[in-house]
């Protein structure tokens, strides 16, 4: 159970990081 929760947490953090990087890339593209 603990292993499953750990995996879920890692996936969640990875998803947030991907969204932040994507929005950052979009704003950078809009600027240049």
C-alpha positions as CSV (number, residue, x, y, z in Angstrom):
1,X,0.0,0.0,0.0
2,X,2.8,2.4,0.9
3,X,4.6,1.7,-2.4
4,X,1.4,2.5,-4.3
5,X,0.9,5.8,-2.5
6,X,4.6,6.7,-3.2
7,X,4.2,6.0,-6.9
8,X,1.0,8.0,-7.0
9,X,2.8,11.0,-5.3
10,X,5.7,10.8,-7.8
11,X,3.3,10.7,-10.8
12,X,1.4,13.7,-9.4
13,X,4.5,15.8,-8.9
14,X,5.7,14.8,-12.4
15,X,2.4,15.9,-13.9
16,X,2.5,19.3,-12.1
17,X,6.1,19.8,-13.3
18,X,5.1,19.0,-16.9
19,X,2.2,21.4,-16.8
20,X,4.4,24.2,-15.4
21,X,7.1,23.6,-18.0
22,X,4.5,23.5,-20.8
23,X,3.0,26.9,-19.7
24,X,6.4,28.4,-19.3
25,X,7.4,27.3,-22.8
26,X,4.1,28.7,-24.1
27,X,4.8,32.1,-22.5
28,X,8.3,32.1,-23.8
29,X,7.1,31.3,-27.3
30,X,4.6,34.1,-27.1
31,X,7.3,36.6,-26.1
32,X,9.7,35.8,-28.9
